[in-house]
């Protein structure tokens, strides 16, 4: 009777210990998931043709974050307040996004850069009509049977 009681007590203690250890593991795992990732720019290298545009975004942007966009050379590429890059003239420049947000009591400022290459527009291809060549006219001589030659 005493052995049976001891076994049950040991089983209960082990079960309780297992439950507490699993709860601790899940708490640590959930804390790691809750940790916010740093904001990143969607593309670090962008190719745009003159006259066309491409949208760039900020990944993992914290709520209430303020983003300002700036082009190093506006003659080559302009960037809007929403991150839309427009190619103006062939060349290379850098677009910078400054992200300001609060992390706890601190204000964090993160500067993200993307290299922009603007290429010339492809020359408009002239539509050529296909030229048709006529086969030389052949004169048809009447066929003669072999035995009459």
Buried (B, 14 or more C-beta within 10 A) or exposed (E): EEEEEEEEEEEEEEEEEEEEEEEEEEEEEEEEEEEEEEBBBBBEEBEBBBEEBBEBEBEEBBEEBEBEBEBBBEEBBBBEEEBEBBBBEEBEBBBBBEBBBEEEEEEBEBEBEBBBBBEEEEEEEEEEEEEEEEEEEEEEEEEEEEEEE
